[in-house]
Amino acid sequence: MIVPMKKLFLLLLEQEKTEGLEALRDLGVMHIDSVMGNSTLLDDLTTQRDIVFRSIAVLPESKVKDSKGGDSIETVVEIAKRILKKSEKSKIIADEISEIRKELERLKVWGDFNADDIRELDRKGIKIKLYELDANQWESIPDGVLAFPVLVKKNFTFAALVIPENTEMPEIQEIVLPEKSISELRLILDRKAEEMNQITSEINKLSNELPRLEKGLEELDSRIEFESLRSSLDGEGSVAYLSGYIPEDSVHIIKSTAEKHGWGVLIKEPDEEDITPTLVKNPQTIRIIQPVFNLLNIIPGYHERDISFFFLLFLSIFFAIIVGDAGYGCIFLGAAFYFGFKGRKQTGKFSDMIRFILVMSIATIAWGAATGTWFGSITIADLPFFKMLTIDKIASFSRTDTSELIKHICFLLGVIQISIAHIWNFIEEFQKKPRIKAFAQLGWLSMVNGLYYLVLNFVLNPVKYPIPTFAMYMIFGGLAVVVLFSEQEGNILKGIIKGFGSLMIISLDSVGAFSDIISYIRLFAVGLATVAVASSFNAIAAGMVAHGVVGIIECVFVLMLGHGLNIAMASLAIIVHGVRLNVLEFSGHLGMEWSGISYDPFRNRKK
């Protein structure tokens, strides 16, 4: 459920605002309206945070997992500066090494020579130039010029030319002489590489400071949040004030604290236009869906609805059909138990994500067992025990075509989920005024269930599923009810006229409802693909077994690679298809926009 919130206005004396904010932070219940502070201290803290943050990004993973803490911010910043200084030096050396290697690559065709000797000869009147010449340029060398080829490479000749005085040379790009010889460059490169290794070793040792830096960053974040709020408090003379939101069940805490500190408080209901944060609280059995919402970064608006229960219910069904393989479900189950017990040693409990995976695994095993799908293997499916668990009418390896029934199940799931949305809408809207407007949702409910028969006729089998007369009554009757009641605002006649004005939009929305039901066929399509890919890899692997030990090794490799890839693809499909049906189709019929912001109270984040 979405926890009811109250809007809070808080007044406190200007000279006591620091102490007041500290007390408010200790309470940890007030979500404060977005603020932007400005002070010299805030600028200093932000600069320090940037230094520490950049130093953490430089360091490799540390083997030290914890720090005793207690370091001052100044100490942490000094450590961070030392790390950044070494990191900057390593970048400079890396650039120098890169330049030396480029120079060595450029000069390698000429061999090791001392460019100073060539410069000395030039001062004495003997001009020696280095060129990279193509065939035409080689032929155009003037008479009297001595050419000494160093390397002939395809159509190019690398040559040293001795050019007499007053000789006019054609326009040919000259090779720039190096400052140092190749042997000198290699010595410098070795020294730079050694220096780089030393700095890298020092940075690796400093990675042990990572826990201290992370604690320092946490402390800086806390100070920045506090100072940003403190420096942004609006004031009127000797009084400062701020506004925000608190859960309804925290009102008594705020009131008692305000009385103790002498604050002034005003508590009221949030207005429609307020950006009220959303706090969702559910029983543990439903709360396991929250990690999915966090992963997708979606939050219902405060005035929207919490669909956690229906999201979890239908996603578990969608998950099972999309993955579709009981063998894969067993792998998920085993992984959930392994990581669950591993995490439990540290935290003392199973995380919500582990519980979520357990539920999804069990649903997948149940569907996979019913369809006789175990790692996409017909051989396993035909074993007596697994055969006993299989329902022939939906079996993946049945002698008869079961695809029609599974498609039918997918469409039925769609109609049920969308119908729930409109029934829920009716209940919600019937509690508001004018209640007559709620009956438009019953019209949509009638239309959706009538369109279901059209889907069966158009998509499955027009002979087997003829469109019944009552379905047409449901569609057009529902359309009429929507037109009559969807725009009602108190004046019935005016509402009917506005409804007819929206007839085109309503008709298009009904076509959208038709396509929404059809879109549930994606469950069948992706589930079928998962089984087909698994079976294909099994067939490839089976053909390798006859080739002895090497064939068996190849067989195991193909099975692990193939099924691993198939599991990864199925997992991606759950997000692309399974989650989509909840977030778009179902939520769309509920009228949800997922426009919420998360409730994030001002609190001591170091605890």
C-alpha positions as CSV (number, residue, x, y, z in Angstrom):
1,M,0.0,0.0,0.0
2,I,1.0,3.6,-0.5
3,V,1.5,5.2,2.9
4,P,-0.6,8.3,3.4
5,M,1.6,11.4,3.7
6,K,1.1,14.8,5.4
7,K,2.6,18.1,4.3
8,L,4.7,19.7,7.1
9,F,5.7,23.3,7.5
10,L,8.3,23.8,10.2
11,L,9.3,27.1,11.9
12,L,12.4,27.5,14.1
13,L,14.5,30.3,15.4
14,E,17.3,31.5,13.1
15,Q,20.0,31.1,15.7
16,E,18.8,27.6,16.6
17,K,18.5,26.2,13.1
18,T,21.7,24.1,13.3
19,E,20.6,22.4,16.5
20,G,17.1,22.1,15.1
21,L,18.3,20.4,11.9
22,E,20.4,18.0,13.9
23,A,17.3,17.0,15.9
24,L,15.3,16.6,12.7
25,R,18.0,14.5,11.2
26,D,18.0,12.2,14.2
27,L,14.2,11.7,13.8
28,G,14.7,10.6,10.2
29,V,11.1,11.0,9.1
30,M,10.8,14.2,7.1
31,H,11.2,14.2,3.3
32,I,12.3,17.8,2.7
33,D,11.4,19.7,-0.4
34,S,14.2,20.0,-2.9
35,V,16.7,22.7,-1.8
36,M,19.8,24.3,-3.2
37,G,22.1,25.8,-0.5
38,N,24.9,28.2,-1.0
39,S,27.8,28.9,1.4
40,T,31.6,28.9,1.5
41,L,31.5,25.8,3.7
42,L,29.3,24.0,1.2
43,D,31.7,24.9,-1.6
44,D,34.7,23.6,0.5
45,L,32.8,20.3,1.3
46,T,31.9,19.8,-2.3
47,T,35.5,20.3,-3.4
48,Q,36.7,17.8,-0.8
49,R,34.1,15.3,-1.8
50,D,35.2,15.6,-5.5
51,I,38.8,14.9,-4.4
52,V,37.8,11.8,-2.4
53,F,35.4,10.5,-5.0
54,R,38.0,10.8,-7.8
55,S,40.6,9.0,-5.6
56,I,38.3,6.1,-5.0
57,A,37.7,5.8,-8.8
58,V,41.5,5.5,-9.3
59,L,42.1,2.7,-6.8
60,P,41.8,-1.0,-7.6
61,E,39.6,-3.3,-5.5
62,S,40.9,-3.6,-2.0
63,K,41.4,-6.8,0.0
64,V,40.7,-4.8,3.2
65,K,36.9,-4.8,3.6
66,D,36.5,-2.7,6.6
67,S,38.0,0.3,8.4
68,K,38.0,1.2,12.1
69,G,37.0,4.7,11.0
70,G,37.5,7.7,13.3
71,D,39.6,9.5,10.7
72,S,39.1,13.3,10.4
73,I,37.9,14.6,7.0
74,E,41.2,16.4,6.7
75,T,43.2,13.1,7.0
76,V,41.0,11.4,4.4
77,V,41.4,14.3,2.0
78,E,45.2,14.2,2.4
79,I,45.2,10.5,1.6
80,A,43.0,11.2,-1.5
81,K,45.3,14.0,-2.7
82,R,48.3,11.7,-2.4
83,I,46.5,9.1,-4.4
84,L,45.5,11.6,-7.1
85,K,49.0,13.0,-7.3
86,K,50.4,9.5,-8.0
87,S,47.6,8.8,-10.4
88,E,48.4,12.1,-12.3
89,K,52.1,11.2,-12.4
90,S,51.3,7.7,-13.8
91,K,49.2,9.3,-16.5
92,I,52.0,11.6,-17.5
93,I,54.5,8.7,-17.6
94,A,52.0,6.6,-19.6
95,D,51.8,9.4,-22.2
96,E,55.6,9.7,-22.3
97,I,55.8,5.9,-22.8
98,S,53.3,6.1,-25.6
99,E,55.2,8.8,-27.3
100,I,58.5,6.9,-27.1
101,R,56.9,3.8,-28.5
102,K,55.5,5.8,-31.4
103,E,58.9,7.3,-32.1
104,L,60.5,3.8,-32.0
105,E,57.9,2.5,-34.4
106,R,58.6,5.4,-36.7
107,L,62.4,4.9,-36.7
108,K,62.6,1.1,-36.6
109,V,63.1,0.8,-40.4
110,W,66.2,3.1,-40.2
111,G,68.0,1.0,-37.6
112,D,70.0,2.4,-34.8
113,F,71.9,5.6,-35.7
114,N,72.9,8.9,-34.0
115,A,71.1,11.8,-35.5
116,D,73.7,14.2,-34.1
117,D,76.3,12.7,-36.5
118,I,74.0,13.7,-39.5
119,R,73.6,17.2,-38.1
120,E,77.4,17.5,-37.6
121,L,77.9,16.5,-41.3
122,D,75.3,19.0,-42.3
123,R,77.3,21.8,-40.5
124,K,80.4,20.7,-42.5
125,G,78.5,21.0,-45.8
126,I,77.5,17.4,-46.3
127,K,73.7,17.2,-46.5
128,I,72.2,13.8,-45.7
129,K,68.4,13.6,-45.7
130,L,66.0,10.6,-45.0
131,Y,63.1,10.0,-47.2
132,E,60.2,7.5,-47.8
133,L,59.9,7.4,-51.6
134,D,57.3,5.9,-53.8
135,A,58.3,4.6,-57.3
136,N,57.8,7.9,-59.1
137,Q,59.7,9.8,-56.4
138,W,62.5,7.4,-56.6
139,E,62.8,7.9,-60.4
140,S,62.7,11.7,-60.0
141,I,65.9,11.8,-57.8
142,P,68.1,14.4,-59.5
143,D,71.5,13.5,-61.0
144,G,74.4,13.9,-58.6
145,V,72.4,12.9,-55.6
146,L,73.7,9.7,-54.0
147,A,70.9,7.4,-52.8
148,F,71.5,4.7,-50.2
149,P,68.4,2.4,-49.9
150,V,67.8,1.2,-46.4
151,L,64.7,-0.8,-46.9
152,V,62.5,-1.6,-49.9
153,K,58.9,-2.3,-48.9
154,K,56.4,-3.1,-51.7
155,N,56.1,0.2,-53.6
156,F,58.1,2.3,-51.2
157,T,61.8,2.7,-50.7
158,F,63.3,4.1,-47.4
159,A,66.5,5.8,-48.4
160,A,69.2,8.2,-47.2
161,L,70.1,10.7,-49.8
162,V,73.4,12.6,-49.9
163,I,72.5,15.9,-51.6
164,P,75.2,18.2,-53.1
165,E,75.0,21.9,-52.5
166,N,72.8,24.0,-54.9
167,T,70.9,20.8,-55.9
168,E,67.2,21.5,-56.4
169,M,65.1,18.6,-54.9
170,P,61.5,17.8,-56.0
171,E,58.8,18.4,-53.4
172,I,59.2,15.3,-51.3
173,Q,58.3,15.0,-47.6
174,E,61.5,14.6,-45.5
175,I,61.7,12.3,-42.5
176,V,62.2,14.4,-39.4
177,L,65.4,13.4,-37.6
178,P,64.9,12.1,-34.1
179,E,66.3,13.9,-31.0
180,K,67.7,10.7,-29.7
181,S,69.0,7.4,-31.1
182,I,66.9,4.2,-30.9
183,S,69.3,2.8,-28.3
184,E,68.9,5.9,-26.1
185,L,65.1,5.8,-26.6
186,R,65.0,2.2,-25.5
187,L,67.0,3.0,-22.3
188,I,64.6,5.9,-21.5
189,L,61.6,3.6,-22.2
190,D,63.0,1.0,-19.8
191,R,63.4,3.7,-17.1
192,K,59.9,5.0,-17.6
193,A,58.5,1.5,-17.5
194,E,60.3,0.8,-14.2
195,E,59.0,4.1,-12.9
196,M,55.5,3.3,-14.0
197,N,55.7,-0.1,-12.3
198,Q,56.8,1.5,-9.0
199,I,53.9,4.0,-9.1
200,T,51.4,1.3,-9.9
201,S,52.8,-0.7,-7.0
202,E,52.4,2.3,-4.7
203,I,48.8,2.9,-5.9
204,N,48.0,-0.8,-5.3
205,K,49.3,-0.5,-1.7
206,L,47.2,2.6,-1.2
207,S,44.1,0.5,-2.2
208,N,44.2,-0.6,1.4
209,E,43.0,2.9,2.2
210,L,39.8,2.4,0.2
211,P,37.5,1.6,3.2
212,R,38.8,4.8,5.0
213,L,38.1,6.8,1.8
214,E,34.6,5.3,1.5
215,K,33.8,6.1,5.1
216,G,35.1,9.6,4.5
217,L,33.0,10.0,1.4
218,E,29.9,8.9,3.4
219,E,30.7,11.5,6.0
220,L,31.2,14.2,3.4
221,D,27.9,13.3,1.8
222,S,26.2,13.6,5.2
223,R,27.8,17.0,5.8
224,I,27.0,18.3,2.4
225,E,23.3,17.3,2.7
226,F,23.2,19.0,6.2
227,E,25.0,22.2,5.1
228,S,23.0,22.4,1.8
229,L,19.8,22.3,3.9
230,R,21.1,24.6,6.6
231,S,22.3,27.3,4.2
232,S,19.1,27.1,2.1
233,L,16.7,27.7,4.9
234,D,14.4,30.6,4.1
235,G,14.2,33.1,6.9
236,E,12.0,36.1,7.8
237,G,13.9,38.1,10.4
238,S,14.7,35.8,13.4
239,V,12.7,32.9,12.1
240,A,13.7,30.2,9.6
241,Y,11.3,27.8,8.0
242,L,11.3,24.7,5.8
243,S,8.7,22.4,4.3
244,G,8.4,18.8,3.4
245,Y,6.4,15.6,3.9
246,I,6.1,13.0,6.6
247,P,4.2,9.7,6.8
248,E,0.9,10.0,8.6
249,D,2.0,7.7,11.4
250,S,5.0,10.0,12.2
251,V,2.9,13.0,13.0
252,H,2.9,12.4,16.7
253,I,6.8,12.1,16.6
254,I,7.1,15.5,14.9
255,K,4.6,17.1,17.3
256,S,6.3,15.8,20.5
257,T,9.8,16.9,19.2
258,A,8.4,20.3,18.1
259,E,7.0,20.8,21.6
260,K,10.3,19.8,23.2
261,H,12.4,22.2,21.0
262,G,9.9,25.0,20.7
263,W,9.3,24.7,16.9
264,G,6.3,25.9,15.2
265,V,4.5,23.3,13.0
266,L,1.7,23.3,10.5
267,I,0.5,19.9,9.2
268,K,-2.0,19.6,6.4
269,E,-3.1,17.3,3.6
270,P,-1.0,17.5,0.4
271,D,-2.6,19.3,-2.5
272,E,-3.1,17.7,-5.9
273,E,-0.4,19.8,-7.4
274,D,2.2,19.1,-4.7
275,I,5.0,16.7,-5.7
276,T,4.4,14.4,-2.8
277,P,6.9,11.6,-2.3
278,T,5.7,8.0,-2.4
279,L,6.4,5.5,0.4
280,V,5.3,1.9,-0.4
281,K,4.9,-0.5,2.5
282,N,3.7,-4.1,2.0
283,P,3.7,-7.4,3.9
284,Q,6.9,-9.4,3.3
285,T,5.1,-11.8,0.9
286,I,4.3,-8.9,-1.4
287,R,7.4,-6.8,-0.7
288,I,9.6,-9.2,-2.6
289,I,8.6,-7.4,-5.8
290,Q,10.2,-4.2,-4.6
291,P,13.7,-5.1,-5.9
292,V,12.2,-5.3,-9.4
293,F,10.7,-1.8,-9.1
294,N,14.1,-0.6,-7.8
295,L,15.9,-2.3,-10.7
296,L,13.5,-0.6,-13.2
297,N,13.6,2.6,-11.3
298,I,9.8,3.0,-11.4
299,I,7.7,4.5,-8.6
300,P,4.0,5.0,-8.6
301,G,2.8,8.6,-8.1
302,Y,1.5,9.4,-4.7
303,H,-2.1,9.7,-6.1
304,E,-1.7,6.5,-8.2
305,R,-2.0,3.0,-6.9
306,D,0.3,0.3,-5.5
307,I,0.0,-2.6,-7.9
308,S,2.7,-4.7,-6.1
309,F,0.4,-7.7,-5.5
310,F,-0.9,-8.0,-9.0
311,F,2.5,-7.2,-10.5
312,L,4.0,-10.1,-8.5
313,L,1.1,-12.4,-9.2
314,F,1.2,-12.0,-13.0
315,L,4.9,-11.6,-13.3
316,S,5.4,-15.0,-11.7
317,I,3.0,-16.5,-14.3
318,F,4.7,-14.6,-17.1
319,F,8.2,-15.6,-15.8
320,A,7.1,-19.3,-15.8
321,I,5.8,-19.2,-19.3
322,I,8.6,-17.2,-20.8
323,V,11.4,-19.4,-19.3
324,G,9.1,-22.4,-19.6
325,D,11.7,-25.0,-18.6
326,A,11.6,-26.8,-15.2
327,G,15.3,-27.6,-15.5
328,Y,16.1,-23.9,-15.7
329,G,13.8,-23.3,-12.8
330,C,15.8,-25.8,-10.8
331,I,19.0,-23.9,-11.7
332,F,17.4,-20.7,-10.5
333,L,16.2,-22.4,-7.4
334,G,19.7,-23.8,-6.6
335,A,21.3,-20.4,-7.2
336,A,18.8,-18.7,-5.0
337,F,19.4,-21.1,-2.1
338,Y,23.2,-20.9,-2.5
339,F,23.4,-17.1,-2.6
340,G,20.5,-16.8,-0.1
341,F,22.3,-18.9,2.6
342,K,25.6,-17.1,1.8
343,G,24.0,-13.7,2.3
344,R,22.2,-15.0,5.4
345,K,25.5,-15.6,7.1
346,Q,26.3,-11.9,6.8
347,T,22.8,-10.3,7.4
348,G,20.9,-13.0,9.3
349,K,18.1,-13.2,6.7
350,F,17.2,-13.9,3.1
351,S,17.1,-10.7,1.0
352,D,13.9,-9.7,-0.8
353,M,15.6,-10.4,-4.2
354,I,16.4,-13.9,-3.1
355,R,12.9,-14.5,-2.0
356,F,11.6,-13.1,-5.3
357,I,13.9,-15.5,-7.3
358,L,12.7,-18.4,-5.1
359,V,9.0,-17.6,-6.0
360,M,9.9,-17.2,-9.7
361,S,11.8,-20.5,-9.7
362,I,9.0,-22.5,-8.1
363,A,6.5,-21.0,-10.7
364,T,8.9,-22.0,-13.5
365,I,9.3,-25.5,-12.2
366,A,5.5,-25.9,-11.9
367,W,4.9,-24.7,-15.5
368,G,7.9,-26.6,-16.9
369,A,6.7,-29.8,-15.2
370,A,3.2,-29.4,-16.5
371,T,4.5,-28.9,-20.1
372,G,7.1,-31.7,-19.7
373,T,10.0,-29.4,-20.4
374,W,13.3,-30.3,-18.7
375,F,16.3,-28.7,-20.3
376,G,14.4,-29.0,-23.7
377,S,15.0,-32.8,-23.7
378,I,12.4,-35.2,-25.1
379,T,14.3,-38.0,-23.4
380,I,13.9,-36.6,-19.9
381,A,10.3,-35.7,-20.6
382,D,9.5,-39.3,-21.5
383,L,10.9,-40.7,-18.2
384,P,8.0,-42.2,-16.1
385,F,8.3,-39.8,-13.2
386,F,8.3,-36.6,-15.4
387,K,5.7,-38.1,-17.7
388,M,3.4,-38.4,-14.7
389,L,3.7,-34.7,-14.0
390,T,3.0,-33.6,-17.6
391,I,-0.4,-32.3,-18.8
392,D,-0.7,-33.7,-22.3
393,K,-2.9,-30.8,-23.6
394,I,-0.1,-28.3,-23.0
395,A,2.9,-30.5,-23.3
396,S,5.8,-29.2,-25.3
397,F,6.6,-32.5,-26.9
398,S,3.1,-33.8,-27.4
399,R,2.1,-35.8,-30.5
400,T,-0.7,-33.4,-31.0
401,D,-0.5,-29.6,-31.6
402,T,-0.8,-27.9,-28.2
403,S,0.1,-24.4,-29.3
404,E,-3.5,-23.3,-29.8
405,L,-4.4,-24.0,-26.2
406,I,-1.3,-22.2,-24.9
407,K,-2.1,-19.2,-27.0
408,H,-5.7,-19.3,-25.7
409,I,-4.3,-19.3,-22.1
410,C,-2.1,-16.3,-22.9
411,F,-5.1,-14.4,-24.3
412,L,-7.2,-15.4,-21.2
413,L,-4.4,-14.1,-18.9
414,G,-4.5,-10.8,-20.8
415,V,-8.3,-10.4,-20.5
416,I,-8.2,-11.3,-16.8
417,Q,-5.4,-8.8,-16.0
418,I,-6.9,-6.0,-18.0
419,S,-10.4,-6.7,-16.5
420,I,-8.9,-6.5,-13.0
421,A,-7.6,-3.0,-14.0
422,H,-11.1,-1.8,-15.0
423,I,-12.8,-3.4,-12.0
424,W,-10.2,-1.7,-9.8
425,N,-10.8,1.6,-11.6
426,F,-14.6,1.3,-11.0
427,I,-14.1,0.7,-7.3
428,E,-11.8,3.7,-7.0
429,E,-13.9,6.1,-9.1
430,F,-17.2,5.0,-7.4
431,Q,-15.8,6.4,-4.2
432,K,-15.4,9.9,-5.8
433,K,-18.0,12.4,-7.1
434,P,-19.7,12.2,-9.4
435,R,-20.1,8.5,-8.9
436,I,-21.9,8.1,-12.2
437,K,-18.6,8.5,-14.0
438,A,-17.4,5.2,-12.6
439,F,-19.8,3.3,-14.8
440,A,-17.6,4.1,-17.8
441,Q,-15.2,1.5,-16.4
442,L,-17.9,-1.1,-16.6
443,G,-18.3,-0.2,-20.2
444,W,-14.6,-0.8,-20.7
445,L,-14.9,-4.1,-18.9
446,S,-17.7,-5.2,-21.2
447,M,-15.7,-4.1,-24.3
448,V,-12.5,-5.9,-23.2
449,N,-14.4,-9.2,-22.6
450,G,-16.2,-8.8,-25.9
451,L,-13.0,-8.1,-27.8
452,Y,-11.6,-11.4,-26.3
453,Y,-13.9,-13.3,-28.6
454,L,-12.7,-11.3,-31.6
455,V,-9.1,-12.1,-30.8
456,L,-9.9,-15.8,-30.6
457,N,-11.6,-15.6,-34.0
458,F,-9.0,-13.5,-35.7
459,V,-5.8,-15.0,-34.3
460,L,-6.6,-18.6,-33.4
461,N,-9.3,-20.2,-35.6
462,P,-12.3,-18.5,-37.2
463,V,-14.1,-21.8,-37.7
464,K,-13.5,-23.1,-34.2
465,Y,-14.1,-19.7,-32.5
466,P,-16.9,-17.9,-34.4
467,I,-17.8,-14.5,-33.0
468,P,-20.9,-15.0,-30.8
469,T,-23.7,-12.4,-31.1
470,F,-23.5,-11.5,-27.4
471,A,-19.8,-10.5,-27.9
472,M,-20.9,-7.8,-30.4
473,Y,-23.5,-6.6,-27.9
474,M,-20.7,-6.5,-25.2
475,I,-18.4,-4.4,-27.5
476,F,-20.9,-1.9,-28.8
477,G,-22.9,-1.8,-25.6
478,G,-19.7,-1.2,-23.7
479,L,-18.7,1.5,-26.2
480,A,-22.1,3.2,-25.6
481,V,-21.7,3.1,-21.9
482,V,-18.2,4.6,-22.1
483,V,-19.5,7.4,-24.3
484,L,-22.4,8.2,-22.0
485,F,-20.5,8.2,-18.7
486,S,-16.7,8.9,-19.3
487,E,-17.1,12.7,-19.4
488,Q,-19.6,13.1,-16.6
489,E,-18.8,16.0,-14.3
490,G,-22.2,16.7,-12.7
491,N,-24.3,17.8,-15.6
492,I,-25.6,14.6,-17.2
493,L,-26.6,16.1,-20.5
494,K,-23.4,18.1,-20.9
495,G,-21.4,15.0,-20.0
496,I,-23.2,13.0,-22.8
497,I,-22.5,15.7,-25.4
498,K,-18.8,15.8,-24.4
499,G,-18.8,12.0,-24.5
500,F,-20.0,12.0,-28.1
501,G,-17.3,14.6,-28.9
502,S,-14.7,12.1,-27.7
503,L,-16.2,9.2,-29.7
504,M,-13.3,9.0,-32.1
505,I,-10.7,8.9,-29.3
506,I,-12.7,6.3,-27.4
507,S,-13.0,4.2,-30.6
508,L,-9.2,4.3,-31.1
509,D,-8.7,3.4,-27.4
510,S,-11.0,0.3,-28.0
511,V,-8.7,-0.7,-30.9
512,G,-5.8,-0.3,-28.5
513,A,-7.5,-2.6,-26.0
514,F,-7.9,-5.2,-28.8
515,S,-4.2,-5.0,-29.6
516,D,-3.3,-5.1,-25.9
517,I,-5.0,-8.5,-25.6
518,I,-3.2,-9.8,-28.7
519,S,0.1,-8.6,-27.3
520,Y,-0.1,-11.3,-24.6
521,I,0.7,-13.8,-27.3
522,R,4.3,-12.8,-26.8
523,L,4.4,-15.1,-23.8
524,F,3.7,-18.1,-26.0
525,A,6.2,-16.9,-28.7
526,V,9.1,-16.4,-26.3
527,G,8.4,-19.5,-24.3
528,L,8.3,-21.5,-27.6
529,A,11.7,-20.0,-28.6
530,T,13.2,-21.0,-25.3
531,V,12.2,-24.6,-25.8
532,A,13.3,-24.6,-29.4
533,V,16.8,-23.2,-28.7
534,A,17.3,-25.7,-25.9
535,S,16.2,-28.6,-28.1
536,S,18.5,-27.4,-30.9
537,F,21.6,-27.3,-28.7
538,N,20.7,-30.8,-27.3
539,A,20.6,-32.2,-30.9
540,I,24.0,-30.6,-31.7
541,A,25.5,-32.0,-28.5
542,A,24.0,-35.5,-29.1
543,G,25.8,-35.7,-32.5
544,M,29.2,-35.2,-30.8
545,V,29.0,-38.1,-28.2
546,A,29.9,-40.7,-30.8
547,H,33.4,-39.2,-31.3
548,G,34.9,-40.6,-28.2
549,V,36.4,-38.7,-25.2
550,V,37.0,-35.5,-27.3
551,G,33.4,-35.7,-28.5
552,I,32.1,-36.0,-24.9
553,I,34.1,-33.0,-23.9
554,E,32.8,-31.0,-26.8
555,C,29.3,-32.2,-26.0
556,V,29.5,-30.9,-22.4
557,F,30.9,-27.6,-23.7
558,V,28.1,-27.1,-26.2
559,L,25.5,-28.0,-23.6
560,M,26.9,-25.6,-21.1
561,L,27.3,-22.8,-23.6
562,G,24.0,-23.4,-25.3
563,H,21.8,-23.6,-22.2
564,G,23.7,-20.8,-20.6
565,L,23.0,-18.6,-23.5
566,N,19.4,-19.7,-23.6
567,I,19.0,-18.9,-19.9
568,A,20.5,-15.4,-20.5
569,M,18.2,-14.8,-23.4
570,A,15.1,-15.9,-21.4
571,S,16.1,-13.7,-18.5
572,L,16.4,-10.7,-20.8
573,A,13.0,-11.6,-22.4
574,I,11.4,-11.5,-18.9
575,I,12.3,-7.8,-18.7
576,V,11.5,-7.0,-22.3
577,H,8.1,-8.9,-22.4
578,G,7.0,-10.1,-18.9
579,V,7.7,-6.8,-17.1
580,R,6.3,-4.8,-20.1
581,L,2.9,-6.4,-19.8
582,N,2.6,-5.2,-16.3
583,V,4.2,-1.8,-16.7
584,L,2.5,-0.8,-20.0
585,E,-0.6,-2.9,-20.8
586,F,-1.9,-3.4,-17.3
587,S,-0.7,-0.1,-15.9
588,G,-2.0,1.7,-19.0
589,H,-5.6,0.4,-18.4
590,L,-5.2,1.5,-14.8
591,G,-4.3,5.0,-16.0
592,M,-0.9,4.8,-14.2
593,E,2.0,7.0,-15.3
594,W,4.6,5.9,-12.8
595,S,5.2,9.6,-12.1
596,G,6.3,9.2,-8.4
597,I,9.4,10.2,-6.6
598,S,10.7,8.1,-3.8
599,Y,10.3,9.0,-0.1
600,D,13.8,9.9,1.0
601,P,13.8,11.4,4.5
602,F,16.5,13.7,5.9
603,R,18.3,11.3,8.2
604,N,21.7,10.2,9.6
605,R,22.9,8.1,6.6
606,K,25.9,6.8,8.5
607,K,23.8,4.6,10.7
